[in-house]
Amino acid sequence: MAIKTMQVGGSGGEKFKEGWHEVEISSAKYGTYEAGPGEEKQYIDVLLKEYPENMNIRVYETFNSTTKEEFKIANLFKHANAGIVGVLKDPNGKNPLIQYDDDPKNLVGKIVQMYVYKEQKTGNGYSRVFDSVAPVTQEGEHISFSPEAVGSIKNGIIKQVEKKLEAQIKSAPTTSITEEDIPF
């Protein structure tokens, strides 16, 4: 027999509750997903302080169909306010361009807000982390996020989550019971 210790109180389940969670990035690294013959997609895996490795944020590169610019990983760096080198003026004067260093080490120690949702695909309702993050309210050297801007970004992400869950529900296998299936 041995003397053991355990925590008094909560089980840590709060970390996995559905909704927004403010988290600190502990590490990040790029990887390549091979979708098929000759089809590769780059992603970045973001690990979070005080969360298990399977509760990571994996962001796949996604390109704008019109401009062909990658925006999903870029938004991760923007919303984390990580590696921002400067803000350049747009030639049209409408939208400034953010210049950033995409080295994953620039993400380490940054605080973001992640959204945890209950997946519908398997029917088990496991907690999953959505692949877009929201910034925290902050004043940065090059970019800042007001509470209103953060709220707008979070609302946009919630709409993406709802759309994803609707698609999962539609594609989930359904089972129906007939009278022949009832044993009595």
N, C-alpha and C positions, 0 to 999 in steps of 0.2 A: 504494500500500500504506500501511497505517497501523499504528501500535503500539496494541495493545488489551490489556485486562486481563481476567482471569477469576479466579474463586474456586478455591482449591485445596481439594479434599475434597468434602464432601457436596453433593448437588444440591438440598437443601431438601425432598426427598420426604417427610421425617418429618412435615411439617405436614399431609400428606394421607393419612397412614396411618389405617386403621380404628381407632377407639377414642376415648378421652377426650383432650381437649387444653385446657390452660388458656390463655385468650386475653384480650387487652385490647380493649375496645370503642373504636374510633377515631371513629366517627360513627354517627348513627341518624336516620332520618326516616320520617315516616308517608306512606302512599300509599293509594290506593283501587283495588281490583280490581273491574272490572265483569264480573260473572259472567253476566249476561244482561240483557234489557230490564227496567229497574227493580230489578235485583238487584245491590247493591253490597256489598262487604266491605272493611273497613279492615284494613290490615296495617302493620307497622313493619319496615323494612329496617335491619339492624344490620351495619355494616362493621367489620372486625377488623384491628387493627394487624398488619403483616407478612403479611397474606393478600391475595390478589387479590380484586377486587370480586365476581367470580363465586362466591367461597366465602363469601358472606354468610349471615347467619341471617335468614330472612324468617318472621315470626310473624304469622299471620292471627288476627283476633279470633275467639274461640270462646266461645259462651255456654252456661252450665249450663242444661239443659232444664227443671229444676225451679225454680230461683231466678231465672233469666234474667240472672244476673250474668256479665259477661265475665271469663274467668279466664286465658286463654293469654297475652295481652299483660301482664296484671296479674302473672302469675308471672315474666315476664321482669324486670320492675322489682323484684319481691320478691327473686328469686334473685340479682340483681345488687346488691341493697341500694342501689337508686338512687331518689332522690326521696322517700324515706320521710319523711313529716312527723311521724307519730306512730302509736301503737297505742292503739286505743280498746277499752274493755271491752265484751264481748258482754253484752247484757241477760240472757242465760241463764247467763252465767259459764263457758261451755264453750270457745268459740272467739273469741279477740280479733280485732278488725277492724283491718286495716292501712290507714292513710290515706296516700296517696302522690300526688305531682305527676307526671303522665304526660308532661311535656315531654321529648322525646327527648334534649335536651342533658344531662339528668340521668344518662344512661347512659354518656356519654363518659368514658373513663378507668377505668371499672369492670372488674373481673376476674371472669370466669365460666368455667365449663367447658362446652365444646361437644362433641357426639358426632358423629364422622365415620363414615359407613357406606358400603358399596358398594351402589349402587342395583341393582335387579334388573329394573326396567321395560324398559329398552332391551336388556338382555343384554350391555352393554358393561362393566358393573362400575365405572362412574364413581364417584368420591368425591363424596359429598353431605353437607351439614351438616343434622342433624335440627333441627326447629324449636322444640325445648324445650331450655333450658339448666339446668345444675345450678350451685348456688352453690359458692364455695370456703369452706373452714372459716374463720370469721371472727367477731369480736365487734363488733357494730355498736351505734350509739347507741340504736336502737329495736328491732332484731332481730338475732339471732345465729344462726349455723349451726355445730353441733357436727360432729365427724367422723361420728358415727352418723347425724345428720340428713342430711348430704351423701350418705352411702352409701345411705340409704333413697331419697332423691330420684333418685340415679343408677340404682338398681335399677328404679324405676318407669319411668324414661325408656328403659332397655334393653328392658323389656317392650313399650313402645309401638313402639320400633324393630322388634323382632321381629315384632310384629303387622303393621306396615306392610310389611315385607319378605315375609311370608307372603302378604299380599294381592297384592303385586306379582308374586310367582311364579305364583300362581293365575291372574292376568289376563294374564300374558305369552304372546305367541303361541308356539305349539309347531309344530315342523316334524317330519315323519316321512318317512323314506326308504323307498320301496317297491322291489321288485326291478326294476320298469320304469325307475326313476331311475338304476340302476347301469349305467354305459356299457360294461361288459365281461361 
